[in-house]
Amino acid sequence: MGTLLAIDTAAPRLQLALLSDTGRLETLVEDMPTGQAERLFPALAELMVRAGVTYGDLTRIAVTTGPGSFTGLRIGLSAARGLGLALAIPVLGIPSLLALSLVAQCDAIAVLLDARRNEAYFQTFSGPGIPIGQPALLPIDEARARVPRGAETHTSPYVDIGALARFAATAQPERYPPEATYIRDADAKPQEKFRVARVSA
């Protein structure tokens, strides 16, 4: 029996799902602004006991890649990559905006997430999981203006972990590398005072 593990730590919530090839789905969802790194593997162990599976049953792993919390993304991606390497199974990185579109009920979809600084992460879809163009970081008023007329708009950062698992079960791994999706450049800047002065020739 093959089982897919889905992980989402991009938002302030720990979400895990186990989806068997028979269609049985078990999920664990805990609101958790911090502490995901310490909680992830104990929570996964609890979920595995409930589902009656072991690590040896896992045949595929899916993880959200953002945009989202920088720390949260690192936690989820590190766990997924580590397990994938140890178990020699494929790991799929599913962009969070795409994952959020999976619960839509129509063919015109806009995902608009608050990115702070009066900006929004924005992407449109022609159906659940079918993106139109690339995600963008826009002034929030411009993002709202770009929502197609009549489109189903999603503004919550919380992925449906069951929908993510079902999508990843049939997705092609080569199309979804497990790499973080940073639409905004990192805020970190080099610390000038620690640079070694260049010696003149």
C-alpha positions in Angstrom: 0.0 0.0 0.0 1.4 3.4 -1.0 0.8 6.5 1.1 1.4 10.2 0.3 2.4 12.6 3.0 1.5 16.3 2.6 3.0 19.0 4.8 2.0 22.7 5.0 3.9 25.1 7.4 3.8 28.2 5.2 1.1 29.9 7.3 0.8 30.0 11.1 -0.6 26.5 11.2 0.8 23.0 11.2 -1.0 20.9 8.6 -0.3 17.2 7.8 -2.2 14.7 5.7 -1.7 11.1 4.9 -3.5 9.9 1.7 -3.5 6.2 0.9 -3.8 4.8 -2.6 -7.2 3.5 -1.6 -8.3 7.1 -1.1 -8.3 7.1 2.7 -7.4 10.5 4.1 -6.2 11.3 7.6 -5.3 14.9 8.6 -3.9 16.8 11.5 -4.3 20.6 11.7 -3.0 22.7 14.6 -2.9 26.5 14.8 0.7 27.3 15.6 2.3 30.7 15.0 5.6 29.3 16.4 7.0 25.9 17.5 6.3 24.0 14.2 9.9 22.6 14.1 9.5 21.0 17.5 6.0 19.8 16.9 6.1 18.5 13.3 7.6 15.0 13.8 5.8 14.2 17.0 2.5 15.2 15.3 3.4 13.1 12.2 4.1 10.1 14.5 0.6 10.6 16.0 -1.0 10.8 12.6 0.8 7.7 11.4 -0.5 5.7 14.4 -4.0 6.9 13.7 -3.7 6.0 10.0 -2.0 2.7 10.7 1.1 3.4 8.5 4.8 3.6 9.0 7.6 5.6 7.3 8.1 2.5 5.1 4.6 2.9 3.6 5.3 6.4 2.3 5.8 6.6 -1.5 5.6 10.3 -2.1 5.8 13.6 -0.2 4.3 17.0 -1.0 5.1 20.3 0.7 3.9 23.8 0.2 6.7 26.2 -1.0 5.2 29.6 -0.3 5.0 32.5 -0.4 4.6 32.4 3.3 6.5 32.6 6.6 10.3 32.3 5.8 10.9 30.2 8.9 7.8 28.1 8.3 8.8 27.4 4.7 12.3 26.3 5.8 10.8 23.9 8.4 8.4 22.2 6.0 10.9 22.0 3.1 13.7 20.7 5.3 11.4 18.0 6.8 10.1 17.0 3.3 13.5 16.9 1.7 15.1 15.0 4.6 12.4 12.4 4.6 12.5 12.1 0.8 16.2 11.6 0.8 16.1 9.0 3.7 13.3 7.0 2.1 14.4 7.5 -1.6 11.0 8.7 -2.6 9.9 11.8 -4.7 9.2 15.1 -3.0 6.9 17.6 -4.7 7.0 21.3 -3.9 3.5 22.8 -4.5 3.4 26.6 -4.6 1.0 28.0 -2.0 -1.0 30.1 -4.3 -1.7 27.1 -6.5 -2.5 25.0 -3.5 -5.0 27.7 -2.4 -6.8 27.5 -5.7 -7.5 23.8 -5.4 -10.8 24.3 -3.4 -12.3 26.7 -6.0 -15.7 25.8 -7.4 -15.4 27.6 -10.7 -13.1 28.1 -13.6 -12.2 31.8 -12.9 -10.1 32.0 -9.8 -8.0 34.8 -8.2 -5.8 34.2 -5.2 -4.9 37.4 -3.4 -2.9 37.2 -0.2 -1.9 40.0 2.1 1.9 40.5 1.9 1.9 43.4 4.3 3.5 46.8 3.4 0.2 47.5 1.5 1.1 44.8 -1.0 -0.4 41.5 -2.0 0.7 38.2 -3.6 -1.5 37.7 -6.6 -2.2 35.0 -9.2 -5.1 34.0 -11.4 -6.2 30.5 -12.4 -8.4 29.1 -15.2 -9.4 26.2 -12.9 -8.3 24.6 -9.7 -4.5 24.2 -9.9 -4.3 25.6 -13.5 -2.3 28.9 -13.2 -2.5 31.8 -15.7 0.9 33.3 -15.8 3.3 33.7 -12.9 2.5 34.9 -9.3 3.2 38.6 -8.7 3.8 41.0 -5.8 1.6 44.0 -6.4 0.3 47.1 -4.5 -2.9 45.8 -2.9 -5.2 48.2 -4.7 -3.7 47.1 -8.1 -4.1 43.4 -7.2 -7.8 44.0 -6.3 -8.2 45.8 -9.6 -6.8 42.9 -11.5 -9.3 40.3 -10.2 -11.3 39.2 -13.2 -15.0 40.1 -13.2 -17.0 37.2 -11.7 -13.8 35.4 -10.5 -13.9 33.4 -7.2 -11.5 35.2 -5.0 -9.5 33.5 -2.2 -7.8 35.6 0.5 -7.1 33.1 3.3 -3.5 31.9 3.6 -4.7 28.5 4.9 -4.4 25.6 2.4 -6.9 22.7 2.4 -4.3 20.0 3.2 -6.6 17.2 1.9 -7.0 19.0 -1.4 -3.3 19.5 -1.6 -2.7 15.7 -0.9 -5.1 14.7 -3.6 -3.6 17.1 -6.2 0.0 15.9 -5.4 -1.0 12.2 -5.6 -1.3 12.5 -9.4 1.0 15.5 -10.2 4.3 14.9 -12.0 7.2 15.4 -9.6 9.5 16.9 -12.2 7.1 19.8 -12.6 7.1 20.6 -8.9 10.6 20.8 -7.5 10.8 21.3 -3.7 12.2 24.8 -3.7 10.9 27.8 -1.8 8.8 30.3 -3.8 10.1 33.7 -2.7 8.1 36.3 -4.7 9.5 39.1 -2.6 13.2 39.4 -2.1 14.6 38.6 1.3 14.8 41.5 3.7 18.2 40.4 5.1 21.1 42.6 4.1 24.9 42.1 4.5 26.3 43.4 7.7 28.8 45.9 6.5 30.7 46.3 9.7 31.7 42.6 9.7 33.2 42.8 6.2 37.0 42.5 5.9 38.5 45.6 4.5 40.2 45.1 1.1 43.9 45.6 1.2 45.2 47.9 -1.5 47.9 46.4 -3.8 
